[in-house]
Amino acid sequence: MSSSGAAGQSSKPAKAGSSQPSETSVKRKRGMFQKDLQHMMYGFGDDPNPIPESVALVEDIVVEYVTDMVHKAQDIGSKRGKISIEDFLYLIRKDTPKLNRCTELLSMQEELKQARKAFDVDEEKLASME
């Protein structure tokens, strides 16, 4: 059965060609979160310079988790034709601490957006006075 699947893939070069660039781009982006994960790992009690294999493993786990969450949110959002923040909140609703933290971060993001907006307006006023 697996040999017929391999033959099926080779008989469809367009499909194989379209999936290969994404696999290649994933390989090129590996390590993209290395520094951030090293800092996070240290913040959670690891060594300041964790073993590179540990960082790579954590990165693989995080990327897999986020990818899985996006696919699930996409399934939920496809009924409406778009993905929203509420789709992600719906997925993590069972984990109350995570839900609370996400809600808190979204609120902080909105506050920062409003503060930046006010700062931009103040700068425009100052520029027009000169």
C-alpha positions in Angstrom: 0.0 0.0 0.0 2.7 2.5 0.9 4.5 1.8 -2.4 1.3 2.7 -4.3 1.1 5.9 -2.3 4.7 6.8 -3.2 3.9 6.0 -6.8 0.8 8.2 -6.5 2.9 11.1 -5.3 5.4 10.8 -8.1 2.6 10.7 -10.7 1.4 14.0 -9.4 4.3 16.4 -9.6 2.2 19.5 -9.1 1.0 18.3 -5.7 4.4 17.2 -4.6 5.9 20.5 -5.9 3.4 22.5 -3.9 4.1 20.7 -0.6 7.9 20.7 -0.9 8.4 24.5 -0.8 6.5 24.7 2.5 8.6 21.9 3.9 11.8 23.6 2.7 10.7 27.0 4.2 10.0 25.3 7.5 13.5 23.8 7.5 15.0 27.2 6.7 13.0 28.9 9.6 14.1 26.3 12.2 15.9 28.0 14.9 14.0 31.2 14.3 12.8 31.2 18.0 16.0 29.9 19.5 17.0 33.1 21.3 13.5 33.8 22.6 13.1 30.2 23.8 16.6 30.2 25.5 15.5 33.3 27.5 12.1 31.7 28.3 13.8 28.5 29.4 16.2 30.4 31.6 13.2 32.4 33.0 11.6 29.1 33.9 14.7 27.8 35.7 16.9 26.3 33.1 20.6 27.1 32.6 21.3 30.6 31.0 22.8 28.7 28.0 20.6 25.6 27.6 21.8 22.7 25.5 21.0 23.4 21.8 19.3 20.1 21.4 16.9 21.0 24.3 16.1 24.4 22.7 15.5 22.6 19.3 13.2 20.1 21.0 11.2 22.8 22.8 11.0 24.8 19.5 9.6 21.7 17.7 7.0 21.2 20.5 6.0 24.9 20.4 5.7 25.0 16.6 3.7 21.8 16.6 1.4 23.1 19.3 0.8 26.5 17.6 0.3 24.8 14.2 -2.2 22.4 15.7 -4.1 25.3 17.4 -4.1 27.3 14.1 -5.5 24.3 12.2 -8.2 23.8 14.9 -9.1 27.5 14.8 -9.2 27.4 11.1 -11.7 24.5 11.3 -13.9 26.5 13.6 -13.5 29.7 11.6 -14.2 28.1 8.3 -17.9 28.0 9.1 -17.8 31.8 9.2 -15.2 32.1 6.5 -12.5 33.7 8.7 -10.5 33.0 11.8 -10.9 35.3 14.8 -9.3 35.7 18.3 -12.5 34.2 19.7 -11.7 31.0 17.9 -8.5 30.7 19.8 -10.1 31.7 23.1 -12.7 29.0 22.5 -10.0 26.4 22.0 -8.2 27.2 25.3 -11.4 27.8 27.3 -10.9 24.6 29.3 -7.6 25.8 30.7 -8.8 28.7 32.8 -5.3 30.1 33.7 -4.3 30.2 30.0 -7.7 31.8 29.1 -7.3 34.4 31.9 -3.7 35.2 30.7 -4.8 35.4 27.1 -7.6 37.8 28.0 -5.2 39.9 30.1 -2.7 40.0 27.2 -5.4 41.0 24.7 -6.5 43.8 27.1 -2.9 45.0 27.5 -2.5 45.0 23.7 -5.6 47.2 23.3 -4.3 49.6 26.0 -0.9 49.8 24.2 -2.7 50.4 20.9 -4.7 53.3 22.5 -1.6 54.8 24.1 0.3 54.7 20.8 -2.6 56.3 19.1 -2.7 59.1 21.7 1.1 59.5 21.4 0.8 59.8 17.6 -1.9 62.5 18.0 0.2 64.4 20.5 3.2 64.3 18.1 1.0 65.6 15.2 -0.2 68.5 17.4 3.4 69.4 18.4 4.5 69.3 14.8 1.6 71.6 13.7 2.5 74.1 16.5 6.0 74.6 15.3 
